[in-house]
Amino acid sequence: MVEHDALSATREAYDAAAPLYAQLFRDDLRDRPLERAILAGFAEVVNASGNGQVADLGCGPGHITAYLNELGLEAFGVDASPAMIELARHDYPGLRFDVGSMAAVNIADGVLGGALSRWSIIHSPPQELPAILGELHRVLAPGGHLLVGFWASDDPSRPTQVFDHTVAPAYRWSPDHLAAMLRESGLAEVARMVHEPQLTDRRQFQSVHLLARKVEA
């Protein structure tokens, strides 16, 4: 199968930026209590289901995967960038990290209690996102939860908005539009957190976390 250009370009860009990216963002939860809170809530609802297996999709250098494990989940990381996975395996040798793509996750149907996509869908072209959400629906167990983090578009009437991410081409999303796409994929919105940017943030965009649950058949 020939890999599409967007994924290939994103992989190459993150391979090149991996050491600097890890240095900049390894401790980014330290001063973000609201992000820690939504991750803690995600961990609690997943653990309550009795299935704590979680995939951190777009895990980067693995720091969030490690944090999820500290919260009691059986988390493992997946990233398209081999360089990122190499860093994650070096820094967290006790955890599992795999090279892979959200568009074709190497996980059996219905086995995960949860999935996290934290600022990873932003690099997916809008026309490809429905298939990606369908793939995430596939790997989740009935009642499993998905937590998606992304930046919001300035205009709620605009489904997407291109912005300069520096590393790779990227998109901001209307939260309502993305929530509707989740519903169409069989994932019902459970909660939403919209966070205004901090003065120290590199990008002055609203950040959004959507928590959705796979509708049981």
N, C-alpha and C positions, 0 to 999 in steps of 0.2 A: 504494500500500500504506500502510495506517495504521500508524504507528510505535507499538510497545507502550509502556505507561506507564513501565516501569522504565528503559528506555533513554533515553526523553525526559527523565525526571527526573534521571538521572545526568548526561546531557549538560549540562543547565541548571545543575546544581550545580557541575560542574567548569568550565564557562565562567565562572561567577561567582568561583570560587576560583583561577583559573589563575595570575595574577601571584604571589599569596602562595605557592601550591603550588610554583611554579618556584623561588622564592627559598628555600624551606625544604629542597627535596629535590635541587637541582641537583648538590650535592656529596655525596650520601648514600653513595656507594660508598667515599669516601675512608677512612673508619674501619671498613669492613666487609670485611676480607680474605677471609673465607669466601665471601661473595657474589661478590667478584671472582674467586675461584678456580672457582666453579661456572660462571660466565659464560665464563671462559677454557677450561674443559673442554668446555663446549658449543661454543665457537668451534672448538676443535681437532677434535672429532668431525665437525662440519659441514664444515670445510675438507677433512678427510680424504676425504670423499665425492666431492670434485671439483666440488661445486655449493655455492658460498658465498652464494647469494642467500637472505636471511633477512628475514622480516617481524617487526618489533617491534610487537605488537598491544596497544594500550592504551599507546602510547608516551609520553603526557603531553607534557612540554616538550622531549623529544628527547634527554636526556642519556645514556640507556642506548643508544639507537640510535647515537649518536656513539661511545660506548665500544665497541660491537660492531664498528664500522668500524675503530677503532684496533686491534682484535684480528684484523683481516684479512678480515672478512666484508663482503659487499655488502649491507649492512643498510639498510632503509627503514622508516619509522614510519607507523603507522595509529592514529588515535584518533577517538572519537566526538565529541570536543569541538573545535569550530572554533577556540575561543580558545587551546586548547593547541597545536593545529597552527600557528596564527599565531606563537606564541612560538617553537616549534621551528624554523620556517622562518627566523625572524629570527636566532636564535642559531646555527643551523647551516645557512647558506645553500647549502652544497655538497651537502647531502643531500636525499633525497626524503621528503616527508611528505604523507600523504593523509588526508582526513576519511573515516571509514568505521567499520563495525561488525564485530565478530567473528562476529556471527550471519549476516552476508552479506558475506564478504570479496570485494572486486572483484579477484580474482586467478584466473588460469586453473587448471584441474585439474593437479595433479602437477608444479608448476614450482619449488617452494621446496625448498632443501636444509635449511632450518630455520625454525622459528617460535618466538618468545618471547612468553609471556603472563605478565608479571611483575606480580602484584598487580592484574590486570585482571579475572580471572574472579570475584573476590570480589563484584562488583556484579551478577553474573548470578543471577537467581532459580534455585533448584535444578532446577525443572522445565524450565528452558530450557538447562541446561548440556549434556545429551546432544546436542542439535542443534548447539550451538557446537563441541563436540569433533568431531562429524561433519564440520563445515565445515573445521576445522583439518586433519583427516585428508585431506579432499579436495584441499587446496592443496599438501600435502606430496608430494614425489617419493617413490617407493618407496625405503625405507631412510633417508628424511629424519627429522630429530629435532625434537621439541617439548620445550621447557623451560617448566615451569609453576611459578610462585611464588605462595604463598598462606600464610595463617595457619591453624594447626591448631586444631581444636575441643578443648576440655578433656577431653571424654569420647570415647574412641575408638569407643564403641558408637553415638554419635550421628553420623549422616552429615553434618549441617550444624548450625550454631549462629549465630543472628543476633547481631550486635554493633553498638554505636554507633560508626560510622566518622567521624562529624562531618560529612563532606562529603555522603555519599550512603548509602542503605541498603546493608548489606553482610553477607556470610556467611563464617564460618570453616568449614573442611572437615576431615573425618577423612581423613588421608593414605591409609589402606587403601581407604576407600570411593572416593576420587577415582582411585586407581590402578586399581581394578576398573572404573570408568567408562571410563578410558583404554583398558583391554584390550577392553572391549565395542565401542569405537570403532575397533579395529584398531591401537592404539598400545601397544606392549609396553614396560613399565617397564625401563629400563636401569640407573638409579641414583637414589638418594634421599639428600637431605641434610636433616636436621632440626637446627635451630639454636635453642638456648635464647636468650631475650631478653637483651639487654644492659641494664645498670642505667639507662642513659641513654635507652632506647627509650621512646617515648610510649605504646606498648601492650605490656604484658607477656604476649605470646603467643609460643608457639613458631612460628618461621617454617619453611616447608618448600619445598624445590625438588624436583620430580619431573622426571627426564629420561626421555623415552620415544621409541621409534623406530617409525616406520611399518612395519608388517609387509609384506614384499614378497609380491606375489601369485604 
